[in-house]
Structure formats: C-alpha cells, structure tokens
Amino acid sequence: MKSIIAKIRPPFLSLIKSGIKKHEYRLASPKYTSLNVGDRLVLVSNQDSRDFAVTRVNKIVKYYDWESALEKHWEEDFKGLYSNLDDLVKECHRFYTADEIKEYGIDVFEISLDEPNFQNARFLLDTNIIVQRESVNNCSLEISLVYQAIDKFNGTKLYHPVTAKELAGYKDEPIKNAMLAKLNSYEKLSETTICDAYFKQIVSLFGNDENSENDNEILYQVYSGRVDFLITEDRGILRKAEGLYLRDRVMTSNEFLTTVEKQNPSLIDYDALSVSLVKIGSLDIDDHFFDSLREDYDGLKFNQWLTKKSESDAYVFRNKEGIQGFLYLKTEGKDEDYSDFYPRLEPKRRLKVGTFKINSTGIRLGERFLKIIFDNALKRGVDEIYVTMFKDKREEVLGLKGLMEKWGFVEKGTKKNGEVYLVKDMRNYDDTKDPKFNYPLLKKNYAISFLPIVAKYHTKLFPDLHLKNEDAMLFDTACSYAIEKIYVTAWKDVDLEPGSLLCVYCMADYNKKYRSTVTGVCILNEVIKVSSADELVEKCQNRSVFTESELRGLYNKMRFTTIVKVLYLKPFDHKVNYDCLENNGLLGTRGGPRLNSKLTHEEYLELVKLGGEVI
C-alpha cells in the first residue's frame, strides 16, 4: 500500500471530505498508473496545503475521453457545482490537453475516506520503541499495551536494519548483546533504495546528517507501502511524516493506543490506579458499600436513584474486598435551580459532586478521587465545584469534609433537607492560602524549575505519568494515590517559592541523553528543613517512595535534610528527553534539569509545546 499525493481544487476536496464525491478523475500518466487498488491517494488543496483528505483506492477504470469517464457518476460526484454534463466536460478539458488525453487516457479512481485498519497490519517499530520493550529493566505499561494490541490485531512486528546498526553501537556489551538477540523475535525488513522524487524533496527540508538519513530509511517503508504503520517517539520522523501526509500511519505509542481505544474500546485497559469509569447500571445496588448512603437518603429513594441513573457513568474503585470508592459527577448550567439552598447560589457553571463516598483503605484514596474531580472541572470549564453532605451523621463524612476543606472547599450554607453545601472556586487564586487550598489553579508570576528523580522511583511516585522502561504494576502504596508527594534531597538551599511549577525529570540509568525525560508537571507546596532522622520519618509519613529504614539511611549517610512537598498536576502527552531539551536550549539557568535550574515562561511554553501538555 503506497501513497500518491495530488493537488485538488477546494470545492472538489470539500465534496470528498463530506463523503459526496466518491470518484477522482486523473490523467492516466505514469504517476497515477502506478496506483493499485488498496493504495492511498492523498488529495491536497491547491490553496492550502494544510487542507487535505486521505482516500483509499477501491477500483480503477480507464477511459479515453472525458464524456465517457464522467457520464456515469458526474451528478453525484459534482453535486451542486455543475448543472449539466456539458459544462463539466468543458471545465475538465482545461485540465489536460487533447494530445495528453489521447496518449494516456483518463483513470477514474473509485475512492473512500481512509481509516486506519490495524487488523493483520504490518507494524514497523522504531529503535526507540524496541529499546523500551526489550530493555533489561521491566517494560512500561504503555509499551506493553502497544505490543498486546498488535498481537490482538494479528499484526506483524518488524524492524529495519537501521535498528540493528544503532543497537550495535551500544557501548554496554551485555545490554547490546541482549538487545540484538531479541531482534530474532521480529521480522526483518530488507534494505531499499529511496527513489521517489517527492519523498526526497520533502525530507530534504529537515536536514541530511547520518541520523536524518536513517530516519528517512525508516519512514520510507511506510511511504512506499512496505509496512502499514510505523510506531516511533522520534520527533524528527513525526515532523517529516506530517509533511508527507502520513501522520495517520506514523504514530507515537500514545497516539496508537488512543486510536485503538477509540476504534475498539474493549481492547485497552489503561488503568494505572484501578479507578474505573463504569455504567452505574453495571453495579450491584444491594452492595453493602451503599448501605450508609441508603441510610442518609431514605433507602428506597436512593435505590430508585441508582436505577434511574443506570445509563450514567460513575468512577468506582474496587479491591479484593469489593467497592471501596464511588463518585458521580454532574455538570450544571447557569439556569440550574438552587431555590432550596440558603443562601442561594448565584447563576454559574458548576460541577456537582453528586454522590461521593470512600472507605478508609490507608492508601489516600480520597486524594485520588479529588484529582478526578479537579480534572473534570478543568475539562468542563466550570466556575465552581460544589458538594452537599450530612456532616453530623457519621465520622466518615466528617473525615471527607475535612479532606475537601484542605483542598479548597468552603462551607457556604445549608439546604432545606439539612445538608450543608461546600463550594470550591475554580476561577480565582486566593493569595492568602497555600497552593494545596488553591489546587489546581496557578498563582500569578510563578517560577518554573525541574524536579529530578531517579528512574527506579519515578513511576512509583508518579504512576499517572506512565514512564517508559519502569515497572508498570498496579501500585497500591499511599504515595501512588496521593496528589501531594514527598521528595527528599540533600540540596540545602531550594531557591523556589510555594506555588512554583516543577517539571518532573526522570533520570535514566543508561543511554541517559535519550532516555532521561521530562514527563509532567507538579506544583511546589512547601519546603521543609529537618534536623534529625526521626523528624524526616515523621514528616514523610506515607507520601514518600522510601521505607522508614531507607529514610534513616538517607539522613544519616547522605545528609538528606530537605523535604520538598509537591502537588502532582498534569502529564505531558509526549515525553521530552534530555537531547531535545539540550537542542532547544531548555536546560535552565544551571545548565541542566536540576532543582533551582530555572526556566523563563517563554522557555516553559516551548517545553509545553514539545511535550503536548494535556488537561
């Protein structure tokens, strides 16, 4: 399956993109006679190269004059543009000369909009993907899911000879030999000569050093149709693919999984912390977890509410003992009726925490659910979040109320049924409060720096970042679930104020230039200096990745006397490695991603652009 790129007038392109025009008419010159059924015909506006449609050729019929080529489908293909066939034929004679038509004829391509089809496809895996999969360390969840999905689609996994050459250049002999041996489980592509003039023209715009030539060899396999898809994290390849209109065929691992999930939601279980979005109707309403809610809300009425909401979504956490957390959210507009609130809420766009209960599990499950609430509030663009509760009925509700108040919920009034309501402002930062109270809002004029963390601790502390080449088990430790994380360091003077942004930087154990990456962002909440091992242990509680004995060792042997409390905020869609930081001048004021190595806001915006920041 190869690709041919052709220019087209915007009115014709619009008809193709809307599914009306199902045939494309082209001079049967050598460029187009090389197209076969199943190949891709990419049609690009002759006015704007960013406007295009990728189509699949389903049938090819040849004619020797315009009248014969057009008469069967012209009314459907050019609907609304021409009133009769004669006018259309007259227009088409302007495209090619009579001698050209006599020599070549007209090819009529029956086309349809192309959608990626992964079933039985051939997947070329770039070196950076194979290294992440076959590392001597445990493979990441993301890459594991990529390979699982390919297997489920009965796909073929391939590598290019360039990969073997790059792996052979590793200096660590054991790692190199192990990697090369594992290539036997892939199908090897043979080397090819790049002979397409258009391909050469486009890729020449991006440089021509040895690395670029290797990238071109790999990318050409997709362009020429030798493979169906390429999965890579290489930004250079991705940019070239965009110029060649191949971005639907050349994907990052995250993009591939996202596409798979959209097309086949049952194939992916991408769940780092076991909180699932489920239909309420799939739950057992007689589960004892709901007993206290039935008690608060008139048993039968609560069951009726659950039944009424059976097609609605809710977030649920389960462990081996059953349901331990339940969260139902609802967006409300400015016309919502708050007549039973005193004082009455003013008209605003709000996120209602409709039903929220968590059991005490010792793993800070409440913070995990609060993160879900805040993420949804940001995504839905609300002005406020509110929750109602009977605060005097049981200790667990008081505990939940206290937790929410630490994270910015303020008791504002009561309802007619005796509930209190708490409101969190999602628009205005309160400078008299700490970053935790204001989370996830950012204060004005915040500083930006890095939070370097050793690779083996990264995923345990920040499991939502899905770092590559770390253990991707489902974590059940408290620090994994908490929004607030504890970072300990020997740095004596942290020159950053609460509310500063810290870019999480994972320091790889080998091949550091390419495997050390910025993975996401957190907010500095507090810096604490300790004067004893006991104080370090007490302050860290269960928010650190270290055990008590490890903390004591860090204090006594390495003088780790500084605690940095951070609030996990958001991931980067694409991980930005050290090489990319260096090439783009984003190493900060200390020449490297360290604490106190500050970025300007302009540099941070460039980093965000590279990382594809989400939320």
N, C-alpha and C positions, 0 to 999 in steps of 0.2 A: 504494500500500500504506500504509494508515493504521493507527493503533493505537487500541484502546479498552481502558481499564483497568477491571477489575471486581473486587469483593471475592468471596472464596470461603471456605468452611469448611476448616480444616486437613485433616480426613480426606479430603475430596474432592480437595484440592490434592495430597496425598501420592500418591493414585492416579494423578493426571495426570502428576506428575513421574516416577513409576515406569513410565509407558507403558501402564498398565492402562486407565484411563478415557480413552476416545477421543471422547467427545461431551460437550458442555456445553449445558445447558438453561436458557434465559433468556426472560423476558417479552419479547415482540416489540414493545417500546416504541420510540420514535424513536431512542433511544441505540443500540440494537442493530440496528435495521433499516438503519442507515447502514453496517453492516459488509457487505463483499463478500467473495467467495471470493478468497483471496490476502492478505487483511488480517490484522493481528496482534491477537489477543485476549490481553491480559496479565492473568493471574489472580493476585491478591494475597491472602494470608492475612488474614482479618479479625481475627486475633490478633497478627500480627507482620508489619509492612509490609516487613521485610527478606526475608521468605519468599515467593517468587513463582515463577511459571512463565510463560514467553513461548511462546505457541502460535500456529500458523498455521491460518486457517480454510480448510478444503478443500472443504466442501459445506454448504449451508444448506437445511433442510427445515422447513416451517411446519405446526404442528398447532393444534387448537382445544380440546384438553383434555389433562390430564396423562396419562391412561391411554394414549392413542394415541401421545403423544410418547415415553413410556418403554418401552412393551411390547417393542420390537424389540431394544434394547441394554441393558436395565437390569441383567441378570445379569452382563454383562462390565464395565459401567461402575461398578457399585457392589459389586463382588466383596468379600464378607466383611463388608459393612456392614448389609445387609438380607436377611432370609430369604425374603421374598415380595414380590410387586409391590404388594399392598395396603398393606403397611406403608410402602413407599417413597412411594406416591401420597399417603397420609395425611400423611407428613412434608412433601412438596412443597407441599401445599395451605397450609402455614403461610407459604410464601414470598410468595405473591401472593393477593389476594382473588379471589373468583369473578367479580366485575364487571371486574376488570383482565384476567383471562384471556378473558372474553367479548369485551371491547373489542379487545384486542391479539392474543391467541393466544400460543402458545409457539414460539419458534425453537429448533431443535436444530442446533447447530453441530458438524459433524464436524471434529475438530481433531488436530493433531500438534505435537509439540515443535518449535519453530522453530530452525533452524540457519542462520547467515548463508550466503547463496549469492551469491557475487561475480560469477558468470557473467552477462554482459550487464547488469550493475547500473549504476545512476546514482550517481556519486560526487560529492558536493559538497565542494569543497576550500576550507577556511577561508583567510582572508587570510594568516595566518602560514605556512601550507603553500605557498601560491602565491609568497609573497615569497622563501621559501627555495629554491624551484625556479627562479624566474625572476631571481634576483639577478644582478647584473653579475659577481659572483665565481662561481667554479665551484660547481656544486651538490654537496651532500653525497651520500655513498653511500646513506644511509638514504632520503632523498627520491627519489633516482634509482630505487631499488628499488620504492618505492611506485608511481611512475608506470609503471615497467616491468610491475609486477604488474597494474595496472589495464588496461593495453594487452593483456596476455596473456588477461585475462578478457573481452576485447572490451567493456570498460566505457566509459561516457561520463563525461568530466570536465566539471564545471560550476562556475560561480562565481555568487555572489549580488551584486546591485547594491551592497550594503553594501561589498563588497571594492573596487569601483571608486571609491566615495566615500572610503574610507580611503586608498587609493593616491593619490588626487588631492590629499590633504592633505600629501604628502611635500614638504619644502622644497627638496630637491635636484632641480632641474629635469631634468637628464639621466636620473637614476635613475627619477624619476617617469614621464617620458615613455616610457622603455624598458619599464617595468613595465606601463603602461596599454596599450601597443601589443601586448604579448604576451598580453593577455587575449583577443585575437581568436582564439587557438587553443583557447579553451574555449567551451562552450555557456553562454549567459547565461540565468539564471532571471528570470522576471518578478517584480515585487513583489507581495506578497499582504497581506491584512489578517488579523491574528490574531483569530479569532472563537471559539476553543474555550475554554470557561469553566475547565475543569480545567487546561489548559495555563497559562492566565493565573494561576490560583491558585498553582500550583507555582512558576513563575518569579518571581512577586512576592515570594517569600520570600528572594530573593537580591539585592534592590536594584532600582532603576528609573532609574539615570542613563542618559546617552546611550549609553555603551559597552554597558551591560546591555541596552538596547533593541535595539541592533544584534545582540548575541549571540542575543537571543530570536528575531529575524527569521530568523537563520541556522538556529537549532535547530528552529524550527517547520517548516522544509522537510522534515525527517526525520519529525517527529511527524505531519504531515499526509499523508505518503506521496508528496510531490512528488519526493523523492530517496530512494534506498535506504540510503545511508551518508553520514556526514559524517566527514571526517578533519581533526582540529584538534589544536593543542597548547594551546589556551586552557583553563585550569583552571576558570574560571567556567562555561564551556559544559559541561565534563565533569561538574561537580557538578550542574548543572541536569539533564543527561541522566540522571544516576543517579536523581534524584528522579522523573523521568518514565519510568523503567524502559527507557531507550533505550541503555544503555551497550554493548549488543551491536551497536548500529548507529552509535554515536558513538565514535570511537577516535582515539588518538594514532597517529602514523605507526609507532611501535614496536609498538603493540598490533595494528595492521593486519597488519604483516609477520609477527608471531608467529602470528596466526590463519591467515594464508596458508600459513605454513610447516607448521603442524600439519595443515592440510587437504590441502596439495599440496607435500610436501617437495621435489619436483623443480623447483619454480618459483623457489626462492630460493637464491642463492649469497652468503650474507652472511659474507664471509671477509676480514677486514682484513689478515691477515698470512699467508695462504697455508698455514696448518696445517689439514689436513682430517681429519675423523673418518671412517674408511673400514672396510669389512669386510676382515679380513686375507686372506680368500679372493680378493679382487679384485687382490691384488698378485702380481707375478711372483716366485716363491720362488727362482728362479735368478738374480735381480738381483745384480750384483756387490756392491751395498751390504751384503748379508747375508753376504759371504764371511768376514769376521772373526768374526762370531757363529757361523758353522758351524765355524770353526777352534777356537773356545773350547768349544763344546758338542757335539762329536762329530758332524760334518757331517750324517750321515743322520738322527740323532736330532733335530737342530734342524729339518730339513726336515719330519720327521714331526710335530713340534710345531706348525709353521706350518700344516700341513694339518689337524691336529686342531682348531686354533683358527680355521678358515676363516670361521666364522659370528660370531666375536668381533670387537669393534671395536678399532681402534688409531689413534693420532694419527700422521699422516705429513706430512712437509714435502718438497715437490718444487720444484726449479727446472729450468731448461732442460737441466741435466746429469743430471737424474733424481732419485731419492730421496736426500735428504740428512739426514733425521731420522726416527726411528721410536720410538714409545713405546706400550707395552702396560701397562695398569693392572688390578689385581685387588683387590677388597675381601675381607678375611679376617676371620672372626669369632673370638670368644674360644675356640672349640673347635678352632682350627687346630693341626695337628701340627707342632711345632718340635723334634722329637727329634734332628734332625741339626744343630742349632745349638748351638754352645758359646761362652759359656754359653747355656743355653736361654732363649728369650724367654718372658716371663710372659704369661698369657692377657690379651689386649686386643683391641680392634677396630682393625685396621690396614689401611692401603692399601699394597699391594705394588707396587713399580715392577718389573714382571715382566721386561720387555725394554726396554732404553733404549740407543739409540746415536745419536750425531750426528756428522756430518762437520764439519770446520772450514770455515766459509764466510766468516768475517770479519764477520758481522752479529749476533753474540751470540745465535745460535740456541739455545744451551744454556739461557739465561735464559728464552727464550720457552717452552721445554718445561717448565722448572721452574715457571713460572707456571701452566701447565696442571695439573701435579701438585698444586700447592698449592690451586688452585681446586677440584679434585676431592676433595681431602682435606677441605676445609671443607664442601663439599656433602654428602659422605657421613658427616660427623660422626665421623671416626676419632680414636683416641687417639695413634697414631703412624703414620709412614711409614717403610718400610724398603726397602733395595735391596741386592742381592748382586752381587759382581763379582770377576773375577780381576785383582787390581790389579797384578800383576807381569808380565803378558804383553805389554803394549804401552803406548807413551807416551800414546796417545789415551785409554786407560782411566784412567791416572794423572791426565790432564788433567780428565776428567769427575769423578773422585773429588775432586780439589782444588776444582773448582767447587762441588760439592754440599756440601763441608765449609764453604765460606764462607757457605752459606745454611742452616747449622744441622744438617747430617747429621754424626753422630759414629760413628766406627768402634767397634763394640761387641764383635766376636768373629769367629769363623770357622765355616764349615760343613764337613762331612765331606769334601766334594769339593775342598776347598782354597780356596773363595771366602771373602772377608771379607764381613761384612754391616754396613751403616751404618744408623743409626736417627735419625729426626728427631721430637722431641717436639712434638705439636700441642695440648697442654693447658697447659703451664707455661712462663711467660716467665722467661728467665734474665737477671736484672738485671746480671750481671757481663759480659754480652755486648752487642754493638751491635744496633741494630734489624734489620740485614741478617741476622744469625745467627738472630734470633727470628722473622723474617718468615714468615707473615703475621699472627702474633699481635701484640696491642697491649699495651703496658705499662700498669700502673695509673696513674691520675691524670695522663693525658696532656693537654697543652694542645691547643687547636684554633684554627687560623687559616686564612688564604687563601694561595693561590699564584696571583697574577695573571699571565697570559701573553697576549701579543699574538696576535690571531686567526690570522694567517698562519703562525704557528709551532705552533699548538695541535695540530692533527691529526698533524703530522709527529712530534711528541714523544710524543703520547698517542693513537695511532691507534685503540686499543680504545674510546675514548670516542665515536667516530662523530659528531663535532661537525657541526652543520648549517652549510651555506654555506662549507665549506672543501674543498679539493681532496681527493677521496676515492680517489686512485690507490692501488694496492697498493704499499706502501713497501718498499724493500729497503735502507734505511740502518740502521746498527747501533743508533742511538738509538731507532728504532721498535720493535725487537725486545727491547731490554733492559728488565728490571724497574727497574734503577737508572737514573735520569735526571739529567742535569746542567742546572741552572737558574742563570743568571748574572744579576747585578743590581748596581746602583750603591748599594743600601742598605748602609750601613756597620755598623749595629747590628741584627742579627737577634735579637730577644729571644725565642728559642724553643729548647727543648732537643731533642736527638735523641729520637725516639720520638713527637714531637708529630704530630698529624694536620693535614694541609693540604688544604683544599678547592680543587680546581683551578678557577680562574675565568678563562674566556676573554673577553678584552676585544675587543668587536666594533669594526669600523671605521666603521659608521654605524648610525643608529637604535639607539644603544647601550643605551637603557633596556630595550628588549625583546629585543635580540639578544645582549647580553652575558650569559653564563650560567655557573652552576656545573655542571660536567659529571661530576665524580667526586672521588675521594679518594686521596691518597698519604700516605706516612709520611716524616717528616724523618729522614734517616740521619746527615747530617753537614753542618756549615757550615765553610767554609774561606776564609781571607783570603789573597789573593795580593799580591805586591809587584812583579810585572813581567808584561809581556805574555807572555814565554816561559813563566813559571810558569802563567799562565792556560791557555795552549795545552796544556801538558803535563798539567795536572790534568783538563782536559775530555776529552782523548783522543777517542774516537769515541762519546761518550754525549750530546753536545750537538747541537742543531739547526744550529749555526753552523759555517761553514768556518773554517780557520785564519786566513785574512785578515780575516774578519768579527770573529773573536775579538780579533785585534790591534787592529782599529779600535775595538771597544767599549772596550778597555782604554785606548788612547791618547787617544781623543777624548771618551769619555763616562765614563771612570773606573769601569768595571765591575770592581770589585775583590773581589767576594764571590761565592763558589760555594756554591750550596745543592744538596746531593745528596739526592734523594728516591727513594722506592720506590713505584712505581705499585701501588695496592691494588685499587680497585674502581670501577666506573662508577655513575652514577645512571641509573635507568631513564628518569626524566623530567628534562630539563634545567631548572634553576631560574634564571629571568632576574633582572636587576637590579630590575625593577619588583616582582617577587614578594618579593625579599629586603627591599626598602625597605618594602613594605606589611606585612610580617610582623616588622619590627624585627630583621632578621638581617644587618645591615651591620657588626657587630663594634664593638670599642671605639674605633676610629678613624673611625667614620662612613662606612666604605666597605670593599670587599673588597680589602684590601692585606696585604702581609706585616706581621706584628705586630698586625694588626687582629683581636683575639681574640674568639671566641665562647665562651659558657658551655656546659656539657654539655647543659643544657636547650634552649638555642638550637640546638645541633647536632642534637639529637634531632628538633626541629621541622623543621630543614632536611632531615634524612634522610626524614622523613615526606613532605615535599613532593617530594623527589627520587625516592622509590620505590627506595631503595637495594637493590641486588641482591647475590647471593652470600651 
